[in-house]
Amino acid sequence: MTITPRTLKGFRDFLPAAMIPRERLIETARNVYRSYGFVPIDTPALEYEEILLGKGSEETDRQIYRFADQGGRRVAMRFDLTVPLARFVAQHIQQLGKPFKRYHIGPVWRGENTHRGRYREFYQCDFDTIGTQSIAADIEIVLVIHDLLRAIGVERFTIRINNRKVLNGLLSKLGLASASVPVLRALDKLTKTDRDRVAQEMMSAAGASAQQADQVLALADLNGDRDSVVSSLQEIVHGSEVGQQGVAELQQVLAGSLAAGVDSEHLQLDVSIARGLDYYTGTIVETFLDSLPEIGSICSGGRYDNLAELYTKEHLPGIGASLGLDRLLAALQELKLIDTVATTAAVFIPYFDASELNSYLKIASWVRQAGYGVEVYPEPKKLGQQLSYAADRGFQIALIAGRQELDNGKCQIKNLKTRHSLEVATGPNGAGIVQTVREILARD
């Protein structure tokens, strides 16, 4: 019986044209994280169920893939990389030391409804600092996000910053401190639904009165320049120590980010963002593409000072953020900011003279030794067929040499983007070819 090849809903195969830009994006993220001193770790895809349950939200718990393994143990697949990090540092902090700065790039799984840019298996690219409550760590999160998006090539984006302490201060003044979790979950849906529905959820899920819900939403409605919003916030949380601390931290994060060179146009104080996960305690950030805000935040995170207390008595405050790799790739493709290629090599060598295979392999070796990827076509076919193959896959350069060129120490170098060709002398150890390849790739 023939089995119909198919994939599960919410899961995907990645063809080379999709996988190549993913790997490039991951490598860019890795380089930016390392430039700030973050080090790599990894954790298992499976954790004990109790490690993951109750750490995000009720909705997150419903989305977790969990089951009994062959030994009868209750296990679950990680839904993010932050909760496993809390378990990881609680288990290994004596070896790691404090502060500990890590990055982790890997797949996570959530059984949620799929839509544009959102899947049930997806990659996260996280970076976190554990073991310090210093505001310097909060500022650094903003700096990393800024540098990461610039390195990716995104010019128009906005990092929206808020602080859970501001929201908690207002809720305390309103007598809603004990209902902060359902209130904040409702507020987090403000970008996805209308104001009235959010107010209704606050009243039904958190027991807020219509007046209390309206005051929370009035806070979220604040807009204008940063100084005026800060001034309004100071009035709103006046009398709440935790709220005033949140406003002060917001000011420090904004000032530090600007001092470090983040463009003012990339920063927005946005008191409407709440982040739906329950574990956030202070600074929170969400990042949107100015040209495609409807796709949602493509890099989010915040401070979580109490998450590890579930696994250890040692106080291990943390802050971090996660690049939504798949969502960002979907957005970049929609904005046509990704070149479609199906090759990892820049240089192509057609094999069209059956007697000269060793010559082609030698030329390829020269170019590879200079640091450039090269593919030699495996069969001696017509030159036109091979050049069509190269153009379809996105090679940038073709090195073309028949017996006559090889006998004369020459090689034709064709720029497959511009269609321009020139003949160069091979030179000792291919120096002439390598130099021309280097010049073309430097221009392109």
Summary of the structure (lengths in Angstrom):
residues: 444
radius of gyration: 27.0
end to end distance: 50.6
largest distance: 89.0
contacts: 1407
relative contact order: 0.11
helix: 46%
strand: 19%
